Amino acid sequence: MASIVTILLIVSLVLGGGGVTVAAAQTSLPDQPLYVVKTWSETVRTSVTTSEQARLDLTLELAERRSAEMQAMLQAGQTPPEAVQAGFQSQID
């Protein structure tokens, strides 16, 4: 019985902790460590969106997000990474 409780506790911590990490990553910028988690969660979100209209709306939302990120970096005197610029261009296309 103790081993089942331990396994359930570990699974809940991993899943719960993952959700907290994804939530915390949503405000990260390209030069921050959690940015990879943010873009990964966006990719997953896009891939599970089944409606074509909803996918288009989400893509536009993400393009606006990339634009805001690049503006924030430029205002801070930093140059957005090439990958972010390319991702933005891809979403626009």
N, C-alpha and C positions, 0 to 999 in steps of 0.2 A: 504494500500500500504506500509506503514512504517513497519508493522509487517512482510510482505513478504521479504522486504529488510533486516530486522534484522535476519530473519531465514536464508536467503541465506548467509549473512555475517558470521553467526555462523558456518554454515556447511562448508563454504570455509576455515575458520580459523582452524576448527578441522581437516579437511582433509589435508590442507596444512601444518599445524603444525605437524601432524602425519608423513607426508612424510619427513619433515625436521628432525624429531626425528629419524626415521629409517635410514636416510642417515648419521646422526651424530653417530649413534650406530655402524656403520660398522667398525670403527677402535677401538672399545672398547675391553678390555681384560676381562677375567672371574672375576676379582676382582673389576670391575667397574659397576656402577648402570645400564648403558645402555646395558650391555651384554645380559640381558634377551630379550630386544627388538631385538638385533642382531640375536640371535638364533631363536626367534619367526619368524622373517622375512625370515630366511633361511628355516625354516620348511614350511612356506607358499609358498615360491618360489619352493621348491621341490615338494610340493603337487600339484601345478598347472602345473608342467612340464609334458607334455603328452608323448613325445617321450622317449622310453626306453633308447636310446643312449644319449639323452640330459640329462636324469635323472642320468645316470651313470657318465657322464662328470661333472655334478654339484656335485654329491656326492664325486667324487675325488677332486674337487676344494675345497669343504668344509673340507675334511680330511686334505688337505694341509694347509688350514687356521687354523684348530685346532692344527696341529703340530707346525706351526709358533707361535701361541699364547702360547703354552706350552713352547717353546724354549725361548720366550721373558720373560715369568715369571721366568723360571729357571735362565736366565741370570741376572735377577733383584734380585735373591736370594729368590724367592718365590716358593712355591710348588703349582702346578696346582690343583684345586679342583678335588675330585673324580669324580664328575659328568662330568667334561670336559674330563677327562681321559677315562671314560666309553663311552662318546659320540664319542670320537676319535676311540676307539676300535670298536664300533658299525659301524661306517662309513667304517672302514677298512674291517670288516667282510662282 
